[in-house]
């Protein structure tokens, strides 16, 4: 009886290990399919040189500036307007393209598909650049009213 229980336990461990490995492989498959899709999008993209912030920079700027009342100095109103114009330009580019094209692309510095992720404009990066614009616009409007 005890030998039978031990055999069942080994089967359960084996099945759980197989399930775990299968789950790992499925995650790898999803990641690989995503990278293949990025490569195809990149190949189809009309490439022009842009010196714009990378998506990771937009996310970092959003996380560090937005919601912390950084746009509150009435003496910087003109600077805020220029910054808003810049981020509106970035948002327009992000809305109309899938990648940021930099010197790295122009001079052949991409060595594998995984590097494309750094330049891919995700829906999250698009959302955040629009949030940056909204925050700056709201702050400018508030500063003009309080002037």
C-alpha contacts under 8 A as a table, 3 or more apart, distances in Angstrom:
res1	aa1	res2	aa2	distance
1	X	4	X	5.15
1	X	5	X	6.48
2	X	5	X	5.12
2	X	6	X	6.22
3	X	6	X	5.03
3	X	7	X	6.18
4	X	7	X	5.09
4	X	8	X	6.29
5	X	8	X	5.07
5	X	9	X	6.17
6	X	9	X	5.01
6	X	10	X	6.26
7	X	10	X	5.13
7	X	11	X	6.28
8	X	11	X	5.05
8	X	12	X	6.19
9	X	12	X	5.06
9	X	13	X	6.19
10	X	13	X	5.08
10	X	14	X	6.01
11	X	14	X	5.00
11	X	15	X	6.00
12	X	15	X	5.10
12	X	16	X	6.01
13	X	16	X	5.07
13	X	17	X	6.04
14	X	17	X	5.07
14	X	18	X	6.15
15	X	18	X	5.01
15	X	19	X	6.05
16	X	19	X	4.98
16	X	20	X	6.08
17	X	20	X	5.03
17	X	21	X	6.18
18	X	21	X	5.08
18	X	22	X	6.00
19	X	22	X	5.03
19	X	23	X	6.10
20	X	23	X	5.08
20	X	24	X	6.27
21	X	24	X	5.00
21	X	25	X	6.15
22	X	25	X	5.04
22	X	26	X	6.11
23	X	26	X	5.08
23	X	27	X	6.26
24	X	27	X	5.17
24	X	28	X	6.26
25	X	28	X	4.96
25	X	29	X	6.04
26	X	29	X	4.88
26	X	30	X	6.19
27	X	30	X	5.12
27	X	31	X	6.24
28	X	31	X	5.08
28	X	32	X	6.02
29	X	32	X	5.04
29	X	33	X	6.03
30	X	33	X	5.12
30	X	34	X	6.10
31	X	34	X	5.05
31	X	35	X	6.23
32	X	35	X	5.07
32	X	36	X	6.16
33	X	36	X	5.03
33	X	37	X	6.13
34	X	37	X	5.06
34	X	38	X	6.23
35	X	38	X	4.93
35	X	39	X	6.21
35	X	113	X	6.13
35	X	114	X	6.57
35	X	116	X	7.94
35	X	117	X	7.75
36	X	39	X	5.05
36	X	40	X	6.29
36	X	113	X	7.59
37	X	40	X	5.12
37	X	41	X	6.18
38	X	41	X	5.03
38	X	42	X	5.98
38	X	113	X	7.72
38	X	116	X	7.02
38	X	117	X	7.59
38	X	120	X	7.68
39	X	42	X	5.02
39	X	43	X	6.12
39	X	113	X	6.48
39	X	116	X	7.50
40	X	43	X	5.12
40	X	44	X	6.29
41	X	44	X	5.13
41	X	45	X	6.04
41	X	98	X	7.41
42	X	45	X	5.06
42	X	98	X	7.67
42	X	99	X	7.23
45	X	97	X	7.71
45	X	98	X	7.45
45	X	99	X	7.88
47	X	101	X	6.79
48	X	101	X	6.58
49	X	101	X	5.45
49	X	102	X	6.05
49	X	103	X	7.64
49	X	106	X	7.95
50	X	100	X	6.72
50	X	101	X	5.67
50	X	102	X	6.14
51	X	101	X	7.64
51	X	102	X	6.39
52	X	90	X	6.69
52	X	100	X	7.09
53	X	57	X	5.77
53	X	58	X	6.38
53	X	90	X	7.78
54	X	57	X	5.17
54	X	58	X	6.45
54	X	100	X	6.46
54	X	118	X	7.33
54	X	119	X	6.23
55	X	58	X	5.06
55	X	59	X	6.24
55	X	118	X	7.23
55	X	119	X	6.74
55	X	120	X	7.12
55	X	121	X	5.84
55	X	122	X	7.46
55	X	125	X	5.48
56	X	59	X	5.13
56	X	60	X	6.18
56	X	118	X	7.14
56	X	125	X	7.62
57	X	60	X	5.00
57	X	61	X	6.01
58	X	61	X	5.07
58	X	62	X	5.97
58	X	125	X	6.56
58	X	128	X	7.02
58	X	129	X	6.32
59	X	62	X	5.06
59	X	63	X	6.10
59	X	125	X	6.16
59	X	128	X	6.42
59	X	129	X	7.80
60	X	63	X	5.13
60	X	64	X	6.09
61	X	64	X	5.19
61	X	65	X	5.77
61	X	66	X	7.65
62	X	65	X	5.49
62	X	66	X	5.26
62	X	128	X	6.25
62	X	129	X	7.33
62	X	131	X	7.66
62	X	132	X	6.24
63	X	66	X	6.17
64	X	68	X	7.83
65	X	68	X	5.96
65	X	69	X	7.77
65	X	70	X	6.25
66	X	69	X	7.20
66	X	70	X	7.33
66	X	131	X	7.87
66	X	132	X	6.50
66	X	135	X	6.70
67	X	70	X	7.75
67	X	135	X	7.79
69	X	72	X	6.16
71	X	80	X	7.28
71	X	136	X	6.72
71	X	139	X	5.87
71	X	140	X	7.69
72	X	139	X	6.75
72	X	143	X	7.03
73	X	76	X	5.53
73	X	77	X	7.04
73	X	143	X	7.76
74	X	77	X	5.32
74	X	143	X	5.89
74	X	144	X	7.95
74	X	147	X	7.31
75	X	78	X	7.79
76	X	79	X	5.19
76	X	80	X	6.19
77	X	80	X	5.05
77	X	81	X	6.29
77	X	140	X	6.69
77	X	143	X	7.55
78	X	81	X	5.07
78	X	82	X	6.39
79	X	82	X	5.12
79	X	83	X	6.11
80	X	83	X	4.92
80	X	84	X	6.01
80	X	136	X	6.86
80	X	140	X	7.08
81	X	84	X	5.01
81	X	85	X	6.27
81	X	140	X	7.40
82	X	85	X	5.06
82	X	86	X	6.27
83	X	86	X	5.04
83	X	87	X	6.25
84	X	87	X	5.17
84	X	88	X	6.02
84	X	133	X	5.97
84	X	136	X	6.18
84	X	137	X	7.05
85	X	88	X	5.10
85	X	89	X	6.26
86	X	89	X	5.13
86	X	90	X	6.31
87	X	90	X	4.81
87	X	91	X	5.95
87	X	129	X	6.90
87	X	132	X	7.32
87	X	133	X	6.12
88	X	91	X	4.95
88	X	92	X	6.11
88	X	130	X	7.79
88	X	133	X	6.41
89	X	92	X	5.14
89	X	93	X	6.32
90	X	93	X	5.16
90	X	94	X	6.06
90	X	129	X	7.47
91	X	94	X	4.94
91	X	95	X	6.03
91	X	126	X	6.77
91	X	129	X	5.79
91	X	130	X	6.25
92	X	95	X	5.14
92	X	96	X	6.33
93	X	96	X	5.22
93	X	97	X	6.00
94	X	97	X	5.48
94	X	98	X	6.98
94	X	99	X	7.83
94	X	121	X	6.42
94	X	126	X	6.01
95	X	98	X	8.00
95	X	126	X	6.71
97	X	100	X	7.76
97	X	121	X	7.49
98	X	120	X	5.84
98	X	121	X	5.17
98	X	122	X	7.61
99	X	119	X	5.28
99	X	120	X	4.58
99	X	121	X	5.37
100	X	119	X	5.17
100	X	120	X	6.71
100	X	121	X	7.12
101	X	104	X	7.81
101	X	105	X	6.21
101	X	106	X	7.86
101	X	119	X	7.22
102	X	105	X	5.54
102	X	106	X	6.66
103	X	106	X	4.93
103	X	107	X	6.04
104	X	107	X	5.48
104	X	108	X	6.13
104	X	109	X	4.72
104	X	110	X	6.62
105	X	108	X	5.25
105	X	109	X	5.83
105	X	110	X	6.27
106	X	109	X	7.65
108	X	111	X	7.88
110	X	113	X	7.81
110	X	115	X	6.44
110	X	116	X	7.58
111	X	115	X	7.18
112	X	115	X	5.75
112	X	116	X	7.52
113	X	116	X	5.41
113	X	117	X	7.61
114	X	117	X	5.73
114	X	118	X	7.94
115	X	118	X	5.72
115	X	119	X	7.51
116	X	119	X	5.35
116	X	120	X	6.16
117	X	120	X	5.00
121	X	125	X	6.08
121	X	126	X	6.86
122	X	125	X	5.22
122	X	126	X	6.42
123	X	126	X	5.00
123	X	127	X	6.15
124	X	127	X	5.08
124	X	128	X	6.20
125	X	128	X	5.11
125	X	129	X	6.19
126	X	129	X	5.37
126	X	130	X	6.43
127	X	130	X	5.30
127	X	131	X	6.28
128	X	131	X	4.84
128	X	132	X	6.23
129	X	132	X	5.05
129	X	133	X	6.44
130	X	133	X	5.04
130	X	134	X	6.16
131	X	134	X	4.96
131	X	135	X	6.08
132	X	135	X	5.19
132	X	136	X	6.26
133	X	136	X	5.26
133	X	137	X	6.05
134	X	137	X	5.14
134	X	138	X	6.07
135	X	138	X	5.22
135	X	139	X	6.14
136	X	139	X	5.08
136	X	140	X	6.09
137	X	140	X	5.14
137	X	141	X	6.15
138	X	141	X	5.14
138	X	142	X	6.15
139	X	142	X	5.04
139	X	143	X	6.05
140	X	143	X	5.09
140	X	144	X	6.11
141	X	144	X	5.20
141	X	145	X	6.32
142	X	145	X	5.19
142	X	146	X	6.31
143	X	146	X	5.12
143	X	147	X	6.04
144	X	147	X	5.12
